[in-house]
Amino acid sequence: MREFVVLGTASQVPTRTRNHNGYVLHWDGEGLLFDPGEGTQRQMIQAGVSASQITRICITHVHGDHCFGLPGVLSRMALDRVEHPIHLHYPASGEDMIRALVAVASPGIDLRLHPHGGAGPIAAGVEVRPLLHRIETYGYRVVEPEGRSLLPERLAAAGISGSDISLLQRDGSLGGVRLEDVSVPRPAQSFAFVMDTAPCDGAEELAEGVDLLVAESTFSDDDDLAAQYRHLTAGQAGALAATAEAGMLILTHFSSRYPDVGLLAEQAGARSGAAAVMAANDLDRVPFPKRQRWL
């Protein structure tokens, strides 16, 4: 299953209807929790996400609205006796903050710390790029391995069926028939998470060609605070999706000055090109966009 679950959508100040940040990406057998702000443990309950579903926690930077929920989440994992390892990824410059947050959580889980200090892969299928914020910040990109889609009509013509199909996929050939003869390239699905940044090369690299782009949209296009505090405006988020040729853009991380984020969605949509635009609400569940059949 691949699904994006929104736990919270507020930026610095939560509101009556928007919790601090928190997002879960269900990606096959993995559960990636991004930027757990205050109240994330409760929002997980509201969203029906169990602590045992989380395998990785990915923190973009150590401003409080992106990490102050970490002790509660870790404590819940200990309470629920989560047995599998939990991998915690974060910028290396935030080491002291992360260790302080971990120190106040309940012990008893297999927590593995993975600080990163530059662009590149940090786990199988997961990579980071530096963003442009007031402190060291990284965005995340998740990509599945490239593969191939089998074509039933070609399999039938080659006389391959049943368990022989698995043998062909494993070995790459069977009885003179190559896997390439009965399949086509399968586009790799991808996801990008871009928080708290001014426009920058790192954001563009993360977003390039992704099926689903989650991007901050803290301010409207006419607000000078975006440049002052190094955040994206709604229009800049839309332009990022268009330049990257992303399939879908989810806006989040809204300033409390916008009780109605419809304006932000309109501004993003005006510049998003072919990308579909959605302004997230707390507890939204977004199925991953369907894969194209072949290139």
C-alpha positions in Angstrom: 0.0 0.0 0.0 1.1 3.5 -0.8 -0.7 6.3 0.9 0.1 9.8 2.3 -1.5 10.6 5.7 -1.7 14.2 6.9 -1.5 14.6 10.7 -1.0 18.3 11.0 -0.7 21.3 8.6 0.1 24.4 10.8 3.4 26.2 10.7 4.8 28.0 13.7 1.5 28.4 15.6 -1.2 25.7 15.7 -4.8 26.7 15.4 -8.1 25.3 16.5 -8.4 23.4 13.3 -4.7 22.7 12.4 -2.2 20.8 14.5 1.5 21.3 14.2 3.3 19.4 11.4 3.2 15.7 11.1 2.9 13.4 8.0 3.1 9.6 7.4 4.0 8.0 4.1 2.9 4.4 3.9 5.3 3.0 1.3 4.9 -0.7 0.8 6.3 -2.3 4.0 7.7 1.0 5.4 6.1 3.7 7.4 7.9 7.0 7.2 7.0 9.7 9.7 8.0 13.2 8.6 8.5 16.2 11.0 6.6 15.2 14.1 5.5 18.5 15.7 3.7 18.9 19.0 0.6 16.7 19.3 1.7 14.1 16.7 1.0 11.2 19.0 -2.6 12.2 19.4 -3.0 13.0 15.7 -1.7 9.5 14.9 -4.6 8.1 17.0 -7.1 10.3 15.3 -5.8 9.2 11.9 -5.7 5.5 12.7 -1.9 5.3 12.4 -0.4 2.9 14.9 3.1 3.4 16.4 4.0 0.0 15.1 3.5 1.1 11.5 6.4 3.6 11.7 9.8 2.3 10.6 11.6 5.6 9.9 11.3 9.1 11.3 12.6 11.9 8.9 13.2 15.3 10.3 13.9 18.2 8.0 15.3 20.6 10.6 15.1 21.2 14.4 12.7 24.1 14.6 10.2 23.1 17.3 7.1 22.8 15.0 9.0 20.0 13.1 10.3 17.9 16.0 8.8 18.7 19.4 6.4 15.7 19.0 9.3 13.3 18.8 9.5 12.3 22.5 5.8 11.4 22.6 6.0 9.3 19.5 9.0 7.4 20.8 7.4 6.9 24.2 4.3 5.5 22.5 6.4 3.1 20.6 8.0 1.9 23.8 4.6 1.6 25.5 3.3 -0.5 22.5 6.5 -2.6 22.6 7.5 -2.0 19.0 10.2 -4.6 18.3 11.5 -3.6 14.9 14.3 -1.0 14.6 13.3 2.7 14.3 15.6 4.7 12.0 15.8 8.4 12.9 17.2 10.7 10.2 18.0 14.3 10.8 20.5 17.1 10.0 23.9 16.6 11.8 23.9 20.1 13.1 20.7 19.3 15.1 22.5 16.5 17.0 22.2 18.2 20.4 18.5 19.0 20.0 17.7 15.5 18.8 19.6 13.8 21.6 17.8 16.0 24.1 14.4 15.1 22.7 15.3 11.4 22.7 16.6 11.6 26.3 13.2 12.6 27.6 11.4 9.8 25.8 10.7 6.5 27.4 13.4 3.9 26.8 12.9 0.4 25.4 12.9 0.7 21.6 15.7 -0.1 19.1 16.3 3.5 18.0 19.0 4.0 15.5 20.3 7.6 14.9 21.4 8.6 11.4 22.6 12.2 11.1 23.3 13.5 7.7 25.4 16.5 6.6 25.2 16.6 2.9 23.2 15.6 -0.2 22.8 11.9 -1.2 21.2 8.6 -0.3 20.6 7.9 3.4 18.8 4.6 3.1 17.6 2.3 0.4 15.4 4.3 -1.8 15.6 7.5 0.3 17.8 10.5 -0.4 18.2 14.1 0.8 19.0 17.5 -0.6 19.9 20.7 1.3 17.3 23.4 1.4 17.6 27.1 2.0 16.2 28.0 5.4 17.5 29.9 8.4 19.1 26.8 9.9 20.4 23.6 8.2 17.5 21.9 6.6 17.1 19.0 4.2 14.2 17.7 2.1 13.6 14.1 1.4 12.9 12.1 -1.7 11.6 8.5 -1.8 12.0 6.5 -5.0 11.2 2.9 -5.8 13.7 0.7 -7.8 13.2 0.7 -11.5 11.3 -2.4 -12.8 9.4 -3.9 -15.7 5.7 -4.5 -16.3 4.9 -7.9 -17.8 2.6 -8.0 -20.8 0.1 -10.9 -20.6 -0.3 -11.1 -24.4 3.4 -11.5 -24.9 3.7 -14.1 -22.1 0.9 -16.1 -23.7 2.5 -15.9 -27.1 5.8 -17.2 -25.6 4.0 -20.0 -23.8 5.0 -18.8 -20.4 2.5 -19.1 -17.5 2.1 -20.1 -13.9 5.3 -20.6 -11.8 7.4 -20.1 -15.0 6.6 -16.4 -14.8 8.4 -16.2 -11.4 11.4 -18.1 -12.8 11.6 -15.7 -15.7 11.4 -12.6 -13.4 14.1 -14.1 -11.1 16.5 -15.3 -13.8 15.9 -12.8 -16.5 15.4 -15.5 -19.2 13.7 -18.8 -19.6 13.9 -21.2 -22.5 15.3 -18.6 -24.8 12.8 -16.0 -23.9 14.2 -12.9 -22.3 12.4 -10.8 -19.7 12.8 -7.8 -22.0 10.9 -9.7 -24.7 7.7 -10.0 -22.7 7.7 -6.7 -20.7 8.2 -3.0 -20.9 10.0 -0.5 -18.5 7.9 0.3 -15.5 8.2 4.0 -14.4 9.5 4.2 -10.9 7.1 6.0 -8.5 8.6 8.8 -6.4 7.7 11.2 -3.6 9.3 14.4 -2.4 8.9 16.3 0.9 10.0 19.9 0.8 9.6 22.0 3.9 10.8 25.4 5.2 12.8 26.7 2.3 13.2 29.6 0.0 13.4 28.6 -3.7 16.6 26.7 -4.3 18.3 24.1 -6.4 17.8 21.4 -3.7 14.1 21.8 -3.8 14.1 21.5 -7.6 16.2 18.4 -7.5 14.0 16.7 -4.9 10.8 17.5 -6.8 12.0 16.6 -10.3 9.5 14.3 -12.0 7.9 13.0 -8.7 4.4 11.6 -8.7 3.6 13.3 -5.4 5.2 16.5 -4.1 4.5 17.8 -0.6 5.6 21.3 -0.2 5.3 24.1 2.3 3.0 27.0 1.4 3.5 29.2 4.5 2.6 32.6 2.9 0.6 34.1 0.1 2.3 35.6 -2.9 2.0 39.2 -1.6 3.6 38.6 1.8 7.2 39.8 2.2 7.7 37.7 5.2 8.3 34.7 3.0 11.6 36.1 1.7 12.5 37.5 5.2 12.1 34.1 6.9 13.1 31.9 3.9 9.8 30.2 3.2 7.9 29.4 0.0 4.8 31.4 -1.0 1.9 29.5 -2.5 2.8 30.6 -6.0 6.4 29.5 -5.5 5.2 26.1 -4.5 3.1 25.9 -7.6 6.0 27.0 -9.8 8.2 24.4 -8.2 5.7 21.7 -9.1 5.4 23.0 -12.7 9.2 23.2 -13.2 9.7 19.7 -11.8 6.7 18.3 -13.8 5.3 16.8 -10.7 2.1 14.9 -11.0 0.4 16.2 -7.8 1.2 19.0 -5.4 0.0 18.9 -1.8 0.3 22.2 0.0 0.8 22.4 3.8 2.6 24.3 6.6 0.2 27.2 6.6 0.6 30.4 8.6 -2.1 30.9 11.2 -3.0 34.2 9.4 -4.9 32.2 6.8 -8.0 30.7 8.3 -9.1 29.9 4.8 -6.3 28.5 2.6 -8.4 28.6 -0.5 -6.5 31.7 -1.6 -3.2 29.8 -1.3 -4.5 26.9 -3.4 -5.6 29.3 -6.1 -2.2 31.0 -6.2 -0.4 27.7 -6.4 -2.8 26.4 -9.0 -2.2 29.4 -11.2 1.5 28.5 -11.5 1.5 24.7 -11.2 1.3 23.8 -14.8 -0.2 20.3 -15.3 0.2 19.3 -11.6 -3.0 18.8 -9.7 -3.1 21.0 -6.5 -4.5 20.1 -3.1 -4.5 22.2 0.1 -4.1 19.7 2.9 -6.3 19.5 6.0 -5.5 17.7 9.1 -6.3 13.9 8.9 -6.5 13.9 5.1 -5.6 10.6 3.5 -4.3 10.7 0.0 -3.9 7.5 -2.1 -0.7 7.5 -4.1 -1.3 8.5 -7.7 -1.8 5.6 -10.0 1.3 4.4 -11.9 1.5 4.9 -15.7 1.5 1.5 -17.3 4.7 2.1 -19.3 7.0 4.8 -20.5 
